Amino acid sequence: MSDKKAQLIKNVTYSFYEKAVSDFLIGYQFRKIQEFKSADPLSPPLEAFKSHLPRIVKFWRIQLLGERLSKEDKRFDLINIHKELKPNKGEVLRWVKLFYSTLDEYESDDNKEFIKEWKKKVSEFEKRFLTFLF
C-alpha cells in the first residue's frame, strides 16, 4: 500500500498545483516561484515548477509516510519561507479549500482513511500558518 500511497501523494500534489498556479486568488503566489516564463503568464505549465514539485511531494511523503530527509535534502522551513511571500489570511484559506477539494477528487473506498489523515495534516498546517503569519 505504501507504493500506492506514494503515487497518490504525487498525483494529488501535481493536481493541486495545476489548479493553484492559475487560481484567481492564490495563483500569483505560486507563479512567483516558476522557473521560466510561459506563453500564458496566468497559467504556466507544471514544467515551470519541475524542481519545486518533487520537493513538495517529498514534504508530503515525510508528513504522511514517515519518510526522512536524506543528507542532501534541504530542511523544510515552511513558516519562514511562506512569510517571505506575505500571504494574507484569505489566501491561506483559499489554499486549504483548493487542497481539500483536490483530496476529495482522489478519495475512494480504498484510501478514505489516508485522505482523512491528509486532511487532518492540512488542517494542522492551516492553524500553524494562521497563528504564525498573522
N, C-alpha and C positions, 0 to 999 in steps of 0.2 A: 504493500500500500504506500510505502514511502516514496517510491518512484512515481506513483500516480499523484501523490500529494505534491511532489516537487514539480511535476508537469503542470498541475493545476495552479500552483503559485506563479509559474511563468506565464501561463495563459491569462490568468486574472490580471496580473501586473501589466502585461502588454495591452490587454483590452482596456484597462483603466486608462493607460497613457494615451491610447488612441482617442478616447473621449476628452481627457483632461487637456491635452495640448491645444485643442480647438474650442474649448468651453468658453462661453461668453463672459463668465465671471473670473475664472482662475487660469484660463489658457495662457494669458500673458506671463504669469509667474513661471510656468513650465517652459515657455518659449525663451525665457532669459538664459536657459542653460543648453539650448540646442547647439549642436556642433557646427552646423552650416546653415546658411540662408536657403530657403526653399522657394520654389516658384510661387506658391501661395503662402504669403507670410503669416496668415492666420490659421493655417492648417498644415504644419510641417509633417513630413513623413516620419515614421518611427526610426528610420535610419539616421535621422538627425540627432538621435539620443542613444546611438549604438554603444557608447561606453558607459552611459549612465544607467540604462535599463538592467544590464546584468548585475550591477551593484544593488539596485533596488530589489531584484529577485533574490540576491544573496541576503539582503536585510530580512526579507520575509521568511526565507528558509531558516535563518538564525532564530527568528521570533517564534516560528511555528513548528519547526522540526528539530530545534535544539542544536543545529549545526554551529560550529565555532569558526571564528575568523582564523585565517591562516596568517603566517608571519608576514606575507606580502600584502595582505588586505589592510586597507586604511580603516581606522576605527570610525564608527558611526557616532556623530555628534549632532543629532537631529535638531535639537533646540537652537543651538548656536548657528548652524548652517541656515536654518529657516528664518532665524532672526534677521539675517542679512537681507532676505527677500522682503521683509516688512509686510507680511500678510496681515490683513485685517480679520476681525472675528468672522465676518460673513464669508470670507474666502476659506477659512478653516472649516466652517460648517458646510460649505459647498463641497469641499474635498471629501468630507465624511459622507455626504449624501451620494456623491458620484461613486465613491468606493463601495458603499453599501449596495447601490443598485447594480454595480458590476458583480459583486459577490452573489447577489440574488439571481443574476443571469446564469451563473455557473452552479448554483445549488441543485443537487439531485438527491435521490434516496440514498445513494452510495456515500455522499460526503456531507450530509446535513450537520453532523457534529463538528466536523472540521471547519465548515463555513461559520458555524455558530462561534467556535473558538476564535476564528479570524476576526469576526465582527467585534468580539469582546476586546481583542487587541487594538483594533481601530478605535474603539470607544476609549480605551486607556490612553492612546496617543492623543485623541481629541482633548481629553481632560488635561493632559500634560501641556499641550500647546496653548490651550485657553488659560491655563494657570501661569505659565512662564512667559508667554509672549504679550500678555495684556495686563 
